[in-house]
Amino acid sequence: MPTKVTSNGRMTIPKWVRDYLGIAAGTEVAFRRAADGSIIIERADGTRPPSRLSKVRGIAGSGPSTDEIMAMLRDDDS
């Protein structure tokens, strides 16, 4: 998604990028060059947003043990 730079050198960071990085008004960002020459934008404080799966991690419970699963697969009643 392209964005324009103003004559003052300012640009608008797209909303989806701000949401993904957790950037709000007053948040400091840093730009760095990657080994391949691309530019990376990140929060200056080094924090990262939680992954999409972190919200659901652990909600299913521990579930059956390996031995219990093997017994079910073997149709074992032991």
PyMOL Python script that loads the backbone (N, CA, C, O; Angstrom):
from pymol import cmd

cmd.read_pdbstr("""\
ATOM      1  N   MET A   1       0.850  -1.168   0.000  1.00  0.00           N
ATOM      2  CA  MET A   1       0.000   0.000   0.000  1.00  0.00           C
ATOM      3  C   MET A   1       0.899   1.234   0.000  1.00  0.00           C
ATOM      4  O   MET A   1       1.578   1.506   0.990  1.00  0.00           O
ATOM      5  N   PRO A   2       0.906   1.972  -1.090  1.00  0.00           N
ATOM      6  CA  PRO A   2       1.754   3.160  -1.156  1.00  0.00           C
ATOM      7  C   PRO A   2       1.213   4.299  -0.304  1.00  0.00           C
ATOM      8  O   PRO A   2       0.008   4.405  -0.075  1.00  0.00           O
ATOM      9  N   THR A   3       2.117   5.142   0.158  1.00  0.00           N
ATOM     10  CA  THR A   3       1.749   6.339   0.895  1.00  0.00           C
ATOM     11  C   THR A   3       2.664   7.464   0.429  1.00  0.00           C
ATOM     12  O   THR A   3       3.803   7.207   0.038  1.00  0.00           O
ATOM     13  N   LYS A   4       2.193   8.689   0.462  1.00  0.00           N
ATOM     14  CA  LYS A   4       2.968   9.828  -0.030  1.00  0.00           C
ATOM     15  C   LYS A   4       3.723  10.497   1.104  1.00  0.00           C
ATOM     16  O   LYS A   4       3.272  10.526   2.249  1.00  0.00           O
ATOM     17  N   VAL A   5       4.873  11.028   0.759  1.00  0.00           N
ATOM     18  CA  VAL A   5       5.677  11.810   1.694  1.00  0.00           C
ATOM     19  C   VAL A   5       5.389  13.277   1.411  1.00  0.00           C
ATOM     20  O   VAL A   5       5.386  13.702   0.255  1.00  0.00           O
ATOM     21  N   THR A   6       5.146  14.054   2.472  1.00  0.00           N
ATOM     22  CA  THR A   6       4.875  15.478   2.293  1.00  0.00           C
ATOM     23  C   THR A   6       6.174  16.229   2.037  1.00  0.00           C
ATOM     24  O   THR A   6       7.262  15.661   2.135  1.00  0.00           O
ATOM     25  N   SER A   7       6.051  17.503   1.712  1.00  0.00           N
ATOM     26  CA  SER A   7       7.237  18.334   1.463  1.00  0.00           C
ATOM     27  C   SER A   7       8.080  18.486   2.734  1.00  0.00           C
ATOM     28  O   SER A   7       9.270  18.793   2.653  1.00  0.00           O
ATOM     29  N   ASN A   8       7.480  18.276   3.891  1.00  0.00           N
ATOM     30  CA  ASN A   8       8.212  18.332   5.164  1.00  0.00           C
ATOM     31  C   ASN A   8       8.855  17.001   5.518  1.00  0.00           C
ATOM     32  O   ASN A   8       9.490  16.887   6.567  1.00  0.00           O
ATOM     33  N   GLY A   9       8.704  15.986   4.663  1.00  0.00           N
ATOM     34  CA  GLY A   9       9.295  14.677   4.932  1.00  0.00           C
ATOM     35  C   GLY A   9       8.433  13.796   5.813  1.00  0.00           C
ATOM     36  O   GLY A   9       8.914  12.788   6.330  1.00  0.00           O
ATOM     37  N   ARG A  10       7.185  14.148   5.994  1.00  0.00           N
ATOM     38  CA  ARG A  10       6.277  13.350   6.831  1.00  0.00           C
ATOM     39  C   ARG A  10       5.459  12.415   5.962  1.00  0.00           C
ATOM     40  O   ARG A  10       5.225  12.668   4.780  1.00  0.00           O
ATOM     41  N   MET A  11       5.034  11.331   6.584  1.00  0.00           N
ATOM     42  CA  MET A  11       4.148  10.405   5.878  1.00  0.00           C
ATOM     43  C   MET A  11       3.188   9.799   6.889  1.00  0.00           C
ATOM     44  O   MET A  11       3.439   9.804   8.094  1.00  0.00           O
ATOM     45  N   THR A  12       2.088   9.280   6.373  1.00  0.00           N
ATOM     46  CA  THR A  12       1.101   8.630   7.219  1.00  0.00           C
ATOM     47  C   THR A  12       1.378   7.137   7.210  1.00  0.00           C
ATOM     48  O   THR A  12       1.478   6.522   6.148  1.00  0.00           O
ATOM     49  N   ILE A  13       1.503   6.557   8.396  1.00  0.00           N
ATOM     50  CA  ILE A  13       1.666   5.105   8.506  1.00  0.00           C
ATOM     51  C   ILE A  13       0.270   4.501   8.392  1.00  0.00           C
ATOM     52  O   ILE A  13      -0.622   4.883   9.150  1.00  0.00           O
ATOM     53  N   PRO A  14       0.060   3.572   7.470  1.00  0.00           N
ATOM     54  CA  PRO A  14      -1.275   2.991   7.291  1.00  0.00           C
ATOM     55  C   PRO A  14      -1.827   2.399   8.593  1.00  0.00           C
ATOM     56  O   PRO A  14      -1.072   1.895   9.424  1.00  0.00           O
ATOM     57  N   LYS A  15      -3.134   2.467   8.756  1.00  0.00           N
ATOM     58  CA  LYS A  15      -3.791   2.019   9.983  1.00  0.00           C
ATOM     59  C   LYS A  15      -3.480   0.567  10.296  1.00  0.00           C
ATOM     60  O   LYS A  15      -3.249   0.228  11.457  1.00  0.00           O
ATOM     61  N   TRP A  16      -3.469  -0.301   9.287  1.00  0.00           N
ATOM     62  CA  TRP A  16      -3.227  -1.715   9.568  1.00  0.00           C
ATOM     63  C   TRP A  16      -1.815  -1.928  10.132  1.00  0.00           C
ATOM     64  O   TRP A  16      -1.601  -2.838  10.933  1.00  0.00           O
ATOM     65  N   VAL A  17      -0.854  -1.093   9.716  1.00  0.00           N
ATOM     66  CA  VAL A  17       0.507  -1.198  10.256  1.00  0.00           C
ATOM     67  C   VAL A  17       0.527  -0.687  11.694  1.00  0.00           C
ATOM     68  O   VAL A  17       1.131  -1.311  12.567  1.00  0.00           O
ATOM     69  N   ARG A  18      -0.138   0.454  11.946  1.00  0.00           N
ATOM     70  CA  ARG A  18      -0.207   0.989  13.315  1.00  0.00           C
ATOM     71  C   ARG A  18      -0.881  -0.002  14.252  1.00  0.00           C
ATOM     72  O   ARG A  18      -0.424  -0.220  15.374  1.00  0.00           O
ATOM     73  N   ASP A  19      -1.979  -0.606  13.779  1.00  0.00           N
ATOM     74  CA  ASP A  19      -2.679  -1.594  14.610  1.00  0.00           C
ATOM     75  C   ASP A  19      -1.794  -2.808  14.874  1.00  0.00           C
ATOM     76  O   ASP A  19      -1.731  -3.303  15.999  1.00  0.00           O
ATOM     77  N   TYR A  20      -1.117  -3.281  13.843  1.00  0.00           N
ATOM     78  CA  TYR A  20      -0.272  -4.478  13.976  1.00  0.00           C
ATOM     79  C   TYR A  20       0.871  -4.240  14.955  1.00  0.00           C
ATOM     80  O   TYR A  20       1.188  -5.115  15.761  1.00  0.00           O
ATOM     81  N   LEU A  21       1.495  -3.062  14.891  1.00  0.00           N
ATOM     82  CA  LEU A  21       2.630  -2.765  15.765  1.00  0.00           C
ATOM     83  C   LEU A  21       2.216  -2.166  17.100  1.00  0.00           C
ATOM     84  O   LEU A  21       3.048  -2.001  17.992  1.00  0.00           O
ATOM     85  N   GLY A  22       0.938  -1.842  17.243  1.00  0.00           N
ATOM     86  CA  GLY A  22       0.481  -1.216  18.485  1.00  0.00           C
ATOM     87  C   GLY A  22       0.983   0.213  18.606  1.00  0.00           C
ATOM     88  O   GLY A  22       1.328   0.665  19.698  1.00  0.00           O
ATOM     89  N   ILE A  23       1.024   0.923  17.488  1.00  0.00           N
ATOM     90  CA  ILE A  23       1.502   2.305  17.472  1.00  0.00           C
ATOM     91  C   ILE A  23       0.322   3.240  17.667  1.00  0.00           C
ATOM     92  O   ILE A  23      -0.672   3.166  16.945  1.00  0.00           O
ATOM     93  N   ALA A  24       0.446   4.124  18.657  1.00  0.00           N
ATOM     94  CA  ALA A  24      -0.572   5.147  18.913  1.00  0.00           C
ATOM     95  C   ALA A  24       0.136   6.499  18.901  1.00  0.00           C
ATOM     96  O   ALA A  24       1.357   6.562  18.753  1.00  0.00           O
ATOM     97  N   ALA A  25      -0.621   7.567  19.056  1.00  0.00           N
ATOM     98  CA  ALA A  25      -0.020   8.900  19.097  1.00  0.00           C
ATOM     99  C   ALA A  25       1.024   8.948  20.211  1.00  0.00           C
ATOM    100  O   ALA A  25       0.752   8.545  21.342  1.00  0.00           O
ATOM    101  N   GLY A  26       2.204   9.437  19.889  1.00  0.00           N
ATOM    102  CA  GLY A  26       3.278   9.548  20.871  1.00  0.00           C
ATOM    103  C   GLY A  26       4.218   8.348  20.921  1.00  0.00           C
ATOM    104  O   GLY A  26       5.264   8.417  21.567  1.00  0.00           O
ATOM    105  N   THR A  27       3.870   7.252  20.254  1.00  0.00           N
ATOM    106  CA  THR A  27       4.732   6.079  20.235  1.00  0.00           C
ATOM    107  C   THR A  27       5.938   6.356  19.340  1.00  0.00           C
ATOM    108  O   THR A  27       5.782   6.832  18.215  1.00  0.00           O
ATOM    109  N   GLU A  28       7.127   6.063  19.830  1.00  0.00           N
ATOM    110  CA  GLU A  28       8.324   6.252  19.020  1.00  0.00           C
ATOM    111  C   GLU A  28       8.545   5.020  18.156  1.00  0.00           C
ATOM    112  O   GLU A  28       8.391   3.885  18.607  1.00  0.00           O
ATOM    113  N   VAL A  29       8.911   5.271  16.900  1.00  0.00           N
ATOM    114  CA  VAL A  29       9.218   4.187  15.975  1.00  0.00           C
ATOM    115  C   VAL A  29      10.656   4.326  15.513  1.00  0.00           C
ATOM    116  O   VAL A  29      11.230   5.415  15.536  1.00  0.00           O
ATOM    117  N   ALA A  30      11.227   3.209  15.094  1.00  0.00           N
ATOM    118  CA  ALA A  30      12.599   3.206  14.584  1.00  0.00           C
ATOM    119  C   ALA A  30      12.598   2.588  13.198  1.00  0.00           C
ATOM    120  O   ALA A  30      11.817   1.681  12.910  1.00  0.00           O
ATOM    121  N   PHE A  31      13.473   3.083  12.352  1.00  0.00           N
ATOM    122  CA  PHE A  31      13.667   2.537  11.018  1.00  0.00           C
ATOM    123  C   PHE A  31      15.063   1.947  10.980  1.00  0.00           C
ATOM    124  O   PHE A  31      16.014   2.560  11.464  1.00  0.00           O
ATOM    125  N   ARG A  32      15.188   0.762  10.406  1.00  0.00           N
ATOM    126  CA  ARG A  32      16.523   0.164  10.255  1.00  0.00           C
ATOM    127  C   ARG A  32      16.604  -0.537   8.919  1.00  0.00           C
ATOM    128  O   ARG A  32      15.598  -0.941   8.335  1.00  0.00           O
ATOM    129  N   ARG A  33      17.825  -0.669   8.456  1.00  0.00           N
ATOM    130  CA  ARG A  33      18.043  -1.326   7.171  1.00  0.00           C
ATOM    131  C   ARG A  33      18.358  -2.791   7.410  1.00  0.00           C
ATOM    132  O   ARG A  33      19.219  -3.121   8.225  1.00  0.00           O
ATOM    133  N   ALA A  34      17.669  -3.663   6.705  1.00  0.00           N
ATOM    134  CA  ALA A  34      17.904  -5.104   6.797  1.00  0.00           C
ATOM    135  C   ALA A  34      19.083  -5.467   5.897  1.00  0.00           C
ATOM    136  O   ALA A  34      19.528  -4.659   5.081  1.00  0.00           O
ATOM    137  N   ALA A  35      19.577  -6.678   6.056  1.00  0.00           N
ATOM    138  CA  ALA A  35      20.729  -7.137   5.284  1.00  0.00           C
ATOM    139  C   ALA A  35      20.459  -7.097   3.780  1.00  0.00           C
ATOM    140  O   ALA A  35      21.376  -6.883   2.987  1.00  0.00           O
ATOM    141  N   ASP A  36      19.203  -7.302   3.391  1.00  0.00           N
ATOM    142  CA  ASP A  36      18.877  -7.299   1.952  1.00  0.00           C
ATOM    143  C   ASP A  36      18.629  -5.893   1.408  1.00  0.00           C
ATOM    144  O   ASP A  36      18.293  -5.740   0.234  1.00  0.00           O
ATOM    145  N   GLY A  37      18.792  -4.864   2.245  1.00  0.00           N
ATOM    146  CA  GLY A  37      18.617  -3.482   1.810  1.00  0.00           C
ATOM    147  C   GLY A  37      17.234  -2.913   2.051  1.00  0.00           C
ATOM    148  O   GLY A  37      17.022  -1.713   1.873  1.00  0.00           O
ATOM    149  N   SER A  38      16.284  -3.752   2.453  1.00  0.00           N
ATOM    150  CA  SER A  38      14.936  -3.244   2.724  1.00  0.00           C
ATOM    151  C   SER A  38      14.934  -2.480   4.048  1.00  0.00           C
ATOM    152  O   SER A  38      15.813  -2.673   4.888  1.00  0.00           O
ATOM    153  N   ILE A  39      13.955  -1.628   4.219  1.00  0.00           N
ATOM    154  CA  ILE A  39      13.831  -0.824   5.430  1.00  0.00           C
ATOM    155  C   ILE A  39      12.739  -1.420   6.301  1.00  0.00           C
ATOM    156  O   ILE A  39      11.660  -1.762   5.818  1.00  0.00           O
ATOM    157  N   ILE A  40      13.029  -1.540   7.582  1.00  0.00           N
ATOM    158  CA  ILE A  40      12.094  -2.133   8.541  1.00  0.00           C
ATOM    159  C   ILE A  40      11.663  -1.058   9.529  1.00  0.00           C
ATOM    160  O   ILE A  40      12.492  -0.319  10.062  1.00  0.00           O
ATOM    161  N   ILE A  41      10.365  -0.979   9.766  1.00  0.00           N
ATOM    162  CA  ILE A  41       9.836  -0.072  10.782  1.00  0.00           C
ATOM    163  C   ILE A  41       9.434  -0.918  11.978  1.00  0.00           C
ATOM    164  O   ILE A  41       8.806  -1.966  11.827  1.00  0.00           O
ATOM    165  N   GLU A  42       9.803  -0.454  13.174  1.00  0.00           N
ATOM    166  CA  GLU A  42       9.462  -1.180  14.397  1.00  0.00           C
ATOM    167  C   GLU A  42       9.315  -0.187  15.534  1.00  0.00           C
ATOM    168  O   GLU A  42       9.742   0.963  15.435  1.00  0.00           O
ATOM    169  N   ARG A  43       8.717  -0.640  16.596  1.00  0.00           N
ATOM    170  CA  ARG A  43       8.593   0.203  17.779  1.00  0.00           C
ATOM    171  C   ARG A  43       9.974   0.436  18.362  1.00  0.00           C
ATOM    172  O   ARG A  43      10.778  -0.493  18.446  1.00  0.00           O
ATOM    173  N   ALA A  44      10.258   1.663  18.763  1.00  0.00           N
ATOM    174  CA  ALA A  44      11.576   1.993  19.301  1.00  0.00           C
ATOM    175  C   ALA A  44      11.822   1.323  20.651  1.00  0.00           C
ATOM    176  O   ALA A  44      12.971   1.082  21.021  1.00  0.00           O
ATOM    177  N   ASP A  45      10.748   1.019  21.394  1.00  0.00           N
ATOM    178  CA  ASP A  45      10.925   0.379  22.704  1.00  0.00           C
ATOM    179  C   ASP A  45      11.170  -1.124  22.592  1.00  0.00           C
ATOM    180  O   ASP A  45      11.388  -1.796  23.600  1.00  0.00           O
ATOM    181  N   GLY A  46      11.134  -1.649  21.374  1.00  0.00           N
ATOM    182  CA  GLY A  46      11.452  -3.059  21.145  1.00  0.00           C
ATOM    183  C   GLY A  46      10.328  -4.032  21.435  1.00  0.00           C
ATOM    184  O   GLY A  46      10.488  -5.232  21.214  1.00  0.00           O
ATOM    185  N   THR A  47       9.192  -3.551  21.924  1.00  0.00           N
ATOM    186  CA  THR A  47       8.097  -4.470  22.200  1.00  0.00           C
ATOM    187  C   THR A  47       7.440  -4.888  20.898  1.00  0.00           C
ATOM    188  O   THR A  47       7.433  -4.146  19.916  1.00  0.00           O
ATOM    189  N   ARG A  48       6.897  -6.073  20.911  1.00  0.00           N
ATOM    190  CA  ARG A  48       6.186  -6.585  19.736  1.00  0.00           C
ATOM    191  C   ARG A  48       4.770  -6.944  20.147  1.00  0.00           C
ATOM    192  O   ARG A  48       4.524  -7.324  21.292  1.00  0.00           O
ATOM    193  N   PRO A  49       3.848  -6.822  19.215  1.00  0.00           N
ATOM    194  CA  PRO A  49       2.476  -7.205  19.550  1.00  0.00           C
ATOM    195  C   PRO A  49       2.396  -8.711  19.756  1.00  0.00           C
ATOM    196  O   PRO A  49       3.185  -9.458  19.178  1.00  0.00           O
ATOM    197  N   PRO A  50       1.450  -9.164  20.573  1.00  0.00           N
ATOM    198  CA  PRO A  50       1.294 -10.613  20.745  1.00  0.00           C
ATOM    199  C   PRO A  50       0.877 -11.264  19.430  1.00  0.00           C
ATOM    200  O   PRO A  50       0.209 -10.645  18.601  1.00  0.00           O
ATOM    201  N   SER A  51       1.272 -12.498  19.255  1.00  0.00           N
ATOM    202  CA  SER A  51       0.906 -13.194  18.023  1.00  0.00           C
ATOM    203  C   SER A  51      -0.600 -13.433  17.991  1.00  0.00           C
ATOM    204  O   SER A  51      -1.276 -13.380  19.019  1.00  0.00           O
ATOM    205  N   ARG A  52      -1.105 -13.695  16.802  1.00  0.00           N
ATOM    206  CA  ARG A  52      -2.541 -13.941  16.664  1.00  0.00           C
ATOM    207  C   ARG A  52      -2.967 -15.170  17.442  1.00  0.00           C
ATOM    208  O   ARG A  52      -4.110 -15.252  17.894  1.00  0.00           O
ATOM    209  N   LEU A  53      -2.070 -16.123  17.603  1.00  0.00           N
ATOM    210  CA  LEU A  53      -2.424 -17.365  18.287  1.00  0.00           C
ATOM    211  C   LEU A  53      -2.250 -17.285  19.797  1.00  0.00           C
ATOM    212  O   LEU A  53      -2.741 -18.152  20.520  1.00  0.00           O
ATOM    213  N   SER A  54      -1.558 -16.255  20.286  1.00  0.00           N
ATOM    214  CA  SER A  54      -1.324 -16.184  21.730  1.00  0.00           C
ATOM    215  C   SER A  54      -2.629 -16.035  22.513  1.00  0.00           C
ATOM    216  O   SER A  54      -2.708 -16.454  23.667  1.00  0.00           O
ATOM    217  N   LYS A  55      -3.640 -15.446  21.900  1.00  0.00           N
ATOM    218  CA  LYS A  55      -4.919 -15.283  22.586  1.00  0.00           C
ATOM    219  C   LYS A  55      -5.628 -16.612  22.822  1.00  0.00           C
ATOM    220  O   LYS A  55      -6.400 -16.735  23.772  1.00  0.00           O
ATOM    221  N   VAL A  56      -5.383 -17.598  21.983  1.00  0.00           N
ATOM    222  CA  VAL A  56      -6.077 -18.872  22.111  1.00  0.00           C
ATOM    223  C   VAL A  56      -5.194 -19.975  22.698  1.00  0.00           C
ATOM    224  O   VAL A  56      -5.668 -21.083  22.949  1.00  0.00           O
ATOM    225  N   ARG A  57      -3.918 -19.672  22.916  1.00  0.00           N
ATOM    226  CA  ARG A  57      -3.006 -20.674  23.456  1.00  0.00           C
ATOM    227  C   ARG A  57      -3.468 -21.120  24.842  1.00  0.00           C
ATOM    228  O   ARG A  57      -3.678 -20.294  25.731  1.00  0.00           O
ATOM    229  N   GLY A  58      -3.624 -22.419  25.017  1.00  0.00           N
ATOM    230  CA  GLY A  58      -3.947 -22.985  26.314  1.00  0.00           C
ATOM    231  C   GLY A  58      -5.419 -23.058  26.650  1.00  0.00           C
ATOM    232  O   GLY A  58      -5.756 -23.534  27.734  1.00  0.00           O
ATOM    233  N   ILE A  59      -6.321 -22.613  25.781  1.00  0.00           N
ATOM    234  CA  ILE A  59      -7.735 -22.629  26.149  1.00  0.00           C
ATOM    235  C   ILE A  59      -8.379 -23.998  25.967  1.00  0.00           C
ATOM    236  O   ILE A  59      -9.476 -24.236  26.473  1.00  0.00           O
ATOM    237  N   ALA A  60      -7.716 -24.896  25.254  1.00  0.00           N
ATOM    238  CA  ALA A  60      -8.299 -26.210  25.013  1.00  0.00           C
ATOM    239  C   ALA A  60      -8.088 -27.163  26.184  1.00  0.00           C
ATOM    240  O   ALA A  60      -8.681 -28.242  26.207  1.00  0.00           O
ATOM    241  N   GLY A  61      -7.274 -26.796  27.136  1.00  0.00           N
ATOM    242  CA  GLY A  61      -6.984 -27.678  28.257  1.00  0.00           C
ATOM    243  C   GLY A  61      -5.865 -28.636  27.903  1.00  0.00           C
ATOM    244  O   GLY A  61      -5.343 -28.624  26.788  1.00  0.00           O
ATOM    245  N   SER A  62      -5.511 -29.453  28.855  1.00  0.00           N
ATOM    246  CA  SER A  62      -4.361 -30.331  28.635  1.00  0.00           C
ATOM    247  C   SER A  62      -4.708 -31.527  27.757  1.00  0.00           C
ATOM    248  O   SER A  62      -3.832 -32.053  27.071  1.00  0.00           O
ATOM    249  N   GLY A  63      -5.956 -31.966  27.761  1.00  0.00           N
ATOM    250  CA  GLY A  63      -6.350 -33.090  26.918  1.00  0.00           C
ATOM    251  C   GLY A  63      -5.822 -34.413  27.444  1.00  0.00           C
ATOM    252  O   GLY A  63      -5.181 -34.466  28.494  1.00  0.00           O
ATOM    253  N   PRO A  64      -6.094 -35.473  26.711  1.00  0.00           N
ATOM    254  CA  PRO A  64      -5.649 -36.800  27.157  1.00  0.00           C
ATOM    255  C   PRO A  64      -4.139 -36.969  26.987  1.00  0.00           C
ATOM    256  O   PRO A  64      -3.510 -36.320  26.151  1.00  0.00           O
ATOM    257  N   SER A  65      -3.583 -37.853  27.797  1.00  0.00           N
ATOM    258  CA  SER A  65      -2.152 -38.138  27.700  1.00  0.00           C
ATOM    259  C   SER A  65      -1.898 -39.014  26.478  1.00  0.00           C
ATOM    260  O   SER A  65      -2.832 -39.531  25.866  1.00  0.00           O
ATOM    261  N   THR A  66      -0.636 -39.174  26.136  1.00  0.00           N
ATOM    262  CA  THR A  66      -0.265 -40.018  25.004  1.00  0.00           C
ATOM    263  C   THR A  66      -0.732 -41.451  25.232  1.00  0.00           C
ATOM    264  O   THR A  66      -1.238 -42.096  24.314  1.00  0.00           O
ATOM    265  N   ASP A  67      -0.563 -41.950  26.462  1.00  0.00           N
ATOM    266  CA  ASP A  67      -0.995 -43.310  26.769  1.00  0.00           C
ATOM    267  C   ASP A  67      -2.512 -43.460  26.608  1.00  0.00           C
ATOM    268  O   ASP A  67      -2.982 -44.479  26.101  1.00  0.00           O
ATOM    269  N   GLU A  68      -3.274 -42.456  27.036  1.00  0.00           N
ATOM    270  CA  GLU A  68      -4.726 -42.510  26.888  1.00  0.00           C
ATOM    271  C   GLU A  68      -5.130 -42.489  25.408  1.00  0.00           C
ATOM    272  O   GLU A  68      -6.059 -43.190  25.006  1.00  0.00           O
ATOM    273  N   ILE A  69      -4.445 -41.702  24.620  1.00  0.00           N
ATOM    274  CA  ILE A  69      -4.743 -41.657  23.185  1.00  0.00           C
ATOM    275  C   ILE A  69      -4.432 -43.001  22.544  1.00  0.00           C
ATOM    276  O   ILE A  69      -5.216 -43.506  21.740  1.00  0.00           O
ATOM    277  N   MET A  70      -3.293 -43.580  22.896  1.00  0.00           N
ATOM    278  CA  MET A  70      -2.916 -44.884  22.340  1.00  0.00           C
ATOM    279  C   MET A  70      -3.920 -45.943  22.723  1.00  0.00           C
ATOM    280  O   MET A  70      -4.257 -46.801  21.908  1.00  0.00           O
ATOM    281  N   ALA A  71      -4.411 -45.898  23.972  1.00  0.00           N
ATOM    282  CA  ALA A  71      -5.412 -46.861  24.419  1.00  0.00           C
ATOM    283  C   ALA A  71      -6.703 -46.690  23.620  1.00  0.00           C
ATOM    284  O   ALA A  71      -7.326 -47.684  23.247  1.00  0.00           O
ATOM    285  N   MET A  72      -7.120 -45.444  23.348  1.00  0.00           N
ATOM    286  CA  MET A  72      -8.323 -45.211  22.557  1.00  0.00           C
ATOM    287  C   MET A  72      -8.143 -45.723  21.135  1.00  0.00           C
ATOM    288  O   MET A  72      -9.060 -46.320  20.570  1.00  0.00           O
ATOM    289  N   LEU A  73      -6.991 -45.500  20.561  1.00  0.00           N
ATOM    290  CA  LEU A  73      -6.724 -45.956  19.199  1.00  0.00           C
ATOM    291  C   LEU A  73      -6.688 -47.477  19.087  1.00  0.00           C
ATOM    292  O   LEU A  73      -7.074 -48.050  18.069  1.00  0.00           O
ATOM    293  N   ARG A  74      -6.216 -48.117  20.157  1.00  0.00           N
ATOM    294  CA  ARG A  74      -6.127 -49.588  20.160  1.00  0.00           C
ATOM    295  C   ARG A  74      -7.444 -50.207  20.629  1.00  0.00           C
ATOM    296  O   ARG A  74      -7.604 -51.428  20.626  1.00  0.00           O
ATOM    297  N   ASP A  75      -8.384 -49.347  21.031  1.00  0.00           N
ATOM    298  CA  ASP A  75      -9.644 -49.804  21.586  1.00  0.00           C
ATOM    299  C   ASP A  75      -9.385 -50.671  22.812  1.00  0.00           C
ATOM    300  O   ASP A  75     -10.014 -51.708  23.023  1.00  0.00           O
ATOM    301  N   ASP A  76      -8.433 -50.199  23.608  1.00  0.00           N
ATOM    302  CA  ASP A  76      -7.997 -50.876  24.829  1.00  0.00           C
ATOM    303  C   ASP A  76      -8.808 -50.335  26.002  1.00  0.00           C
ATOM    304  O   ASP A  76      -9.045 -49.129  26.075  1.00  0.00           O
ATOM    305  N   ASP A  77      -9.234 -51.189  26.909  1.00  0.00           N
ATOM    306  CA  ASP A  77      -9.962 -50.730  28.099  1.00  0.00           C
ATOM    307  C   ASP A  77      -9.097 -50.746  29.337  1.00  0.00           C
ATOM    308  O   ASP A  77      -9.623 -50.700  30.449  1.00  0.00           O
ATOM    309  N   SER A  78      -7.785 -50.809  29.184  1.00  0.00           N
ATOM    310  CA  SER A  78      -6.904 -50.883  30.356  1.00  0.00           C
ATOM    311  C   SER A  78      -6.569 -49.557  30.922  1.00  0.00           C
ATOM    312  O   SER A  78      -5.837 -49.474  31.909  1.00  0.00           O
TER     313      SER A  78
END
""", "prot")
cmd.dss("prot")
cmd.show_as("cartoon", "prot")
cmd.util.cbc("prot")
cmd.orient("prot")
